[in-house]
């Protein structure tokens, strides 16, 4: 196991430093990052496009395909974190708020609200 930062804030900083070192900030507009995020998510989807549900559940058993999945997941996460950085969105806070809204909107059947 390598000694790399595992928290989102450290990864966001590392991505920002990577882009800054290459003078990529002018290209990292919200529109461009949203488009790149969509492209990378589509590349992840492409891996699964013609698989049956059973095949898709076993996709990580093939080392080459598993590597492709991990690379595309990394690309999606990287662009999402850069997008959040540019717009000042805390992705964990946004996710937490969304989960809370969904818990209210979709109560458990048979529970106090259902």
C-alpha positions as CSV (number, residue, x, y, z in Angstrom):
1,X,0.0,0.0,0.0
2,X,1.4,3.4,-1.0
3,X,1.4,6.4,1.4
4,X,-1.1,8.7,-0.4
5,X,-3.7,11.0,1.0
6,X,-7.1,9.3,1.3
7,X,-9.4,12.1,2.2
8,X,-11.3,14.2,-0.3
9,X,-9.8,17.5,0.7
10,X,-6.3,16.3,0.3
11,X,-7.1,14.8,-3.1
12,X,-8.8,18.1,-4.2
13,X,-5.7,20.0,-3.2
14,X,-3.5,17.5,-5.1
15,X,-5.6,17.8,-8.2
16,X,-5.5,21.6,-8.0
17,X,-1.7,21.6,-7.7
18,X,-1.5,19.2,-10.6
19,X,-3.6,21.5,-12.8
20,X,-1.8,24.6,-11.6
21,X,1.6,23.2,-12.4
22,X,0.5,22.7,-16.0
23,X,-1.4,26.0,-16.3
24,X,-4.6,24.2,-16.9
25,X,-6.8,26.5,-14.8
26,X,-8.0,28.6,-17.7
27,X,-9.6,25.4,-19.2
28,X,-11.1,24.3,-15.9
29,X,-14.3,26.3,-16.2
30,X,-17.5,24.8,-14.8
31,X,-18.8,24.1,-18.3
32,X,-15.6,22.3,-19.4
33,X,-15.4,20.3,-16.2
34,X,-19.1,19.3,-16.4
35,X,-18.5,18.2,-20.0
36,X,-15.4,16.2,-19.0
37,X,-17.3,14.6,-16.1
38,X,-20.0,13.5,-18.5
39,X,-17.5,12.1,-21.0
40,X,-15.7,10.1,-18.3
41,X,-19.0,8.8,-16.9
42,X,-19.9,7.7,-20.4
43,X,-16.6,5.9,-20.7
44,X,-17.4,4.1,-17.5
45,X,-20.8,3.2,-19.0
46,X,-19.2,2.0,-22.2
47,X,-17.5,-0.9,-20.3
48,X,-20.9,-2.2,-19.2
49,X,-22.9,-1.3,-22.4
50,X,-23.6,-4.8,-23.8
51,X,-23.1,-6.9,-20.7
52,X,-25.9,-8.9,-19.1
53,X,-26.7,-8.1,-15.5
54,X,-24.8,-11.2,-14.5
55,X,-21.8,-10.3,-16.5
56,X,-21.8,-6.7,-15.1
57,X,-21.8,-8.1,-11.6
58,X,-18.6,-10.1,-12.3
59,X,-16.8,-7.3,-14.2
60,X,-14.1,-6.9,-11.5
61,X,-13.1,-10.6,-11.8
62,X,-11.2,-9.9,-15.1
63,X,-8.0,-8.0,-14.3
64,X,-8.0,-5.9,-17.5
65,X,-11.6,-4.9,-17.2
66,X,-11.2,-4.2,-13.5
67,X,-8.3,-1.9,-14.3
68,X,-10.4,0.0,-16.9
69,X,-13.2,0.3,-14.4
70,X,-10.9,1.7,-11.7
71,X,-9.4,4.2,-14.2
72,X,-12.8,5.5,-15.3
73,X,-14.0,5.7,-11.7
74,X,-10.8,7.7,-10.9
75,X,-11.4,10.0,-13.9
76,X,-15.1,10.6,-12.9
77,X,-14.1,11.4,-9.3
78,X,-11.2,13.6,-10.4
79,X,-13.4,15.8,-12.6
80,X,-16.2,15.9,-10.0
81,X,-13.7,17.1,-7.4
82,X,-12.3,19.7,-9.7
83,X,-15.8,20.8,-10.6
84,X,-16.6,21.2,-6.9
85,X,-13.4,23.1,-6.3
86,X,-14.1,25.6,-9.1
87,X,-17.7,26.3,-7.8
88,X,-16.9,26.1,-4.1
89,X,-19.2,23.1,-3.5
90,X,-18.4,20.8,-0.6
91,X,-19.2,17.4,-2.2
92,X,-19.6,15.6,1.2
93,X,-21.9,18.2,2.5
94,X,-23.9,18.2,-0.7
95,X,-24.3,14.4,-0.5
96,X,-25.3,14.5,3.1
97,X,-28.0,17.1,2.4
98,X,-29.3,15.1,-0.5
99,X,-29.5,11.9,1.5
100,X,-31.4,13.7,4.2
101,X,-33.9,15.1,1.7
102,X,-34.3,11.6,0.2
103,X,-34.9,10.1,3.6
104,X,-37.7,12.6,4.0
105,X,-39.1,12.2,0.5
106,X,-38.9,8.4,0.5
107,X,-39.7,7.0,4.0
108,X,-39.3,3.4,4.7
109,X,-42.5,1.5,4.0
110,X,-44.2,0.4,7.2
111,X,-42.3,3.0,9.2
112,X,-43.8,5.8,11.3
113,X,-44.2,8.0,8.2
114,X,-45.2,5.1,5.8
